[in-house]
Amino acid sequence: MPLNISNQINFFVYFLLLITFYSPCSSMIMPNQLMDSDPCDTCRKIGEKFVEGYKKTAGSNFGGGNTDWEEKKLKGYAKSETRLIEVLENACSKSESQCSTFLEKYEEPIEEWYQTSSLKTIEIFPQWLCIDTAKVCCPEGTFGKNCRRCHYGNNGLLCSGNGMCDGDGKRSGNGRCICDTKYSGTNCSNCRKGYTKSIDLNNQVICTDIDECQGNFFFSPCGLYKCNNTDGQFECYGEPFYRQLPKMSVLAVLFLTTGVLMYKDMQVLALLTSTLATALVILFARHIM
C-alpha cells in the first residue's frame, strides 16, 4: 500500500537525521579539528623547537676525541641533511597537522637558511622565519597586517605597563590596550572608578583603592546599613539600627526622659539628655556601637 503524504514526509525527515548523526563522514569531523591555532603561534612554536633541536644536535656524532677523522665527520654532519631532518622531526608532533603543513610550505627557505646558520645565528631563527619570511608575526609592540605600533604610555612602556596590546606581536588584533583591573584609558594611564591616581618617580601610574566606607563620618554610602570596603568598590550588609530592639529601647528611654525633663522645665538636663540621644543615633547609624 503506498505511503500517504504525511508518512512520506516523516520518513524523509527521519532519513535526513540518520544521515546527519550517523554518517561516517560526520563522525570524523571533530569541533577541535575545525579550529586552527593562530599561524603566528604555530610558527613561534616551530621556531623554538627548531632552535632547541639545533642546539641538541650540535655535538651529535662526535665521540669526544681529537682525531682528524672525528673533526671532519663533525664538520660534515653540521650542515648535513641528516641533521636537518632530525631537527625538523623535533619541531612538530605527528598529531599537529597545521604545524606539519606550515613546515612543508617553508621547507626550501628553511633549508637554505640552515646551510648558512651557526650557533651564533641560531637564536634569530624564529624572527627570520615568522617575521621576515612567513610574515605571520610582528615584532613585539606592534600588531596587525602591517605591524602597526601599539599604544605606549608617557613612561615609554607598552600600555603604560598596566595592560597588554590586543594582537601584540601578531598579524591580527586591533591594537587596543586591554588594561589591568585598576586601570583605564587608551594607553592604561588612568584609573578606574574607585581608585585614586598617583605617579611615582619612574613616571609609573599607580592606582590606589579608595575606602568609600571611611569617606565621610556622617554620610555612609550604605546609609544606615553596614559598609564593607572591597578592591575598587564597596558592599552593604547587615540591617539598620532601628530594626534592632536593644538600641531602639535605649533611644526610646532617652527621648522619653528628655520630654519629661522639658515638661518639668529642667532645660539643662533635657539638653544633655537630648544631646546624648543624638550622639547615640549617629554612633548607631555608623555601626560604631
N, C-alpha and C positions, 0 to 999 in steps of 0.2 A: 504493500500500500504506500503510495507516495507521501512524503512528508509535507505537512502544511507549511505556510509561510512562517509562522511563529516558531515551529520546530527547526526549520532551516536556519533561521537567524540565531537561535540558541546554539545550534550545532556549530555554526560559523564562528561565533564568539568563543566557544569552548576550544575550538581548533586553534584560534589565534593565541589564546592564553597558553595552550600546551606548547606551541612553538616558542613563545617568548620565554617561558620559565624553564623549559626542559630541553631546549636546543643545545647541542654540544658546543656550538659557537658562542652562545651567550654565557655558558658556564666557564669558558676560557678567558673571558674578559673581566678582570677584577678592577674595582674602583681605583686602587692604588697604582695600577698599571697605566691608567689614563692620565695620572698627574705627574708630569715630568718636573724634576727639580730645575732651579734656575741654572742656565748654561754657565754663568759665572761660578756658581758653587761647584758645579761639576768640574770645570776647568781648574779651579784652585785646588780641588782635591787631587786631581791628576798631577798637578804641578808639585804638590807636597810629596806625593807618593813617588814621583819621578826622582826628586832630589834625594829622598830617603833611600831609594833603590840604588841611585848612582853612588852615594857615599858607602852604602853597604857593600857594593861590588868593587870598591876602589882597590881593595887588597886581595881580591879573589885570584885563584890560580897562581899564587905566589907563595912558595914554600918557606920563605924567610931566609934563604941562603943568599950568597953574593956572587954566584956564578954568572958568567956572561949569558949562558943559556936561559937562566931564570929571568934576567933583566930583559932580554929580547922577548921572551914569552909574555912578560908583563906589559911591555910596550905594545905588543901586537894585540893583546886582549883589551887594552884600554879603549881602543876605537873599533873593536870588532862588532860584528852584527850579533854575535852570541851574547855579548854583554848587553847590548841594546834590547834584545828580546827579553833577557832576564829582568831588566829594569821595567820594561813596559808591562810584562806579565804581573808585576807587583802593583802596577798603577790602578788596575781595575779588577774587581772580583767577577766571577763568572755570571753572577746574577744581575750585574749592573749593565743593562743593555745600552742605556744612554751614554754611559762612560765609554763603553767599547765603540759605539758609533762615533763619538767625538774623537777618539784616538785614531780610528780608521781615516777620518776626514783630514786630519793633520799629520798623518804618518810621514809623508815625504818631507815637509818642512822640519819636523822634529828630528828626522834622521840627518838632515843637512846641518842642523844646529848642533847635534850630538857630535859630529865629526870635528867641529871646531871648539868643543867645550873642554873645560878643565875643572879641577876642584876649586879654582879661584873664581870661575864664572858661573858655576852651577847654581849658586844662590839666586841669580837673576832669571833663572829659567821660568818660574811661574809668571813673572812680569812679561817676559818675552812672549810666552805662549798666550796668556789670557788677555793682555792689554795691547801688545804691539802686533801680534799675528792673528789670533782668532777674533780679537776685538769684542769679547763678550764681557769684559770687566773694565773698570775705570780706575785711575789712581785714587788713593784714599783722599777723602774730602771732596770728591766730585761724583756726579751721578748722571744718569740718562744717556740717550743715544750719542750725544756729542760731548759727554763728560763735562757738564757744566759744574761750576763751583757751588758747593753747599753754602749755607748761611754760617757766617762766623761772627763771634762777639767782639766787643771792643778790646777784650783781653787776648785776641788772636786765636782763641780756641774754637773748635767746631761746636756750633750751637752753644757757645759760651762755656762749654764744658759741663753743661747741665742737661744734655739730651743727646739724641742721635739723629743723623740726617737720613731721611727716607730714601733708600736706594744708594747709600754711600758705598762707593767702590764698585757699583754695578751699572749696567746699561739700562736700568729701569728706575722706577720710583719717581717722585715729584720734587724731591729736594727739600721738602719742608722739614723743619725741626720737630721731632717728636720729643717734647720736653719731659723731664722727670717730674715726679709728683708735685713738688712745691713750686715749679717754675712755669712761666708762660711767656708769650710773645713770639715774634718772628724768629728771633735767634735765642730764645730762652733766657733773656736778660731781665725779665720782670718776674714778680712773684704773684702767685695765685691769691685769691681772696682768702683771708685767714692767716696771712703771713706778712711780716714786715721786711722791707728790703734794706740791705746794707752792703757795702763794698769793702773788701779787705785790702791789704797793702799790695796784693798781687792783681788788683783790679778784678777780682772774682766776686760775682754776685752771691750774696748769702741771704737765704730766706729763713726767717725765724718765726716759729709758731706764735700767734697771738693768743694769750689766755683771756678769752672772752668772758669767762666766769668772774675774773677779777678786774674787769674793765671799769666798773662803776659800783661803788658801795651800795648806793640806794636803789639802783635800777638794774636788776639782773636780766640777762637776755631770756631767761626762762620764767620771768615773772615771779610767781610765788612757789614755783617748783624748784627742786634741787638742780644744780648745774654741774656738769662734769666736762672738763676741757679735754679735747682729743686733738690729734695732729691735724691742724688746719681748720678745725671746726669745733663744735661742742654738742652735747646731748643733754636733754632734760629728763629727769626721772623723779620718782617719789610722789608725794602728794602735798598740797599746800597746808600750812599750819592750821587754817580754820577748819580743817577736817579732822584735826587731832584733838580729842576731848580734853586731855590734861592741860594743854596750852590754852585752849579756849576757856577752861574753867578758871585759870589764873587771871586771864584778862577780864573775864566777867566780874570776878570779885573786885579787881582794881577799879574798873569803871563804875561799879555799883558803889564802892567806897567813895569815889570821887563825887558822885552825885549826892550822897548823904552828907559829906563834908560841906559841899556848897550850900546844901539846904540849911545846914546849921550855921552858915556864914563863917565857916572856918577856911577862908580863902587860901592861906599859905599851905596848909596841909592838903587841901584839894588840888592846888597847883603841883605839889610834889608828887602826889599820887597819880595825877594825870600825866605828868612827865615820865614817871616810871612805866606807866601803861604804854605810852607811846614808844618808849625805848624798847620795851619788850616786843611790841608789834614789829619794829624794824629788825630786831635780832631774830625773831621767829621767821620773818619773811626771808631773811638771808640764810636761814638754817644754821645760824651760829649757835643757837641754844636749842 
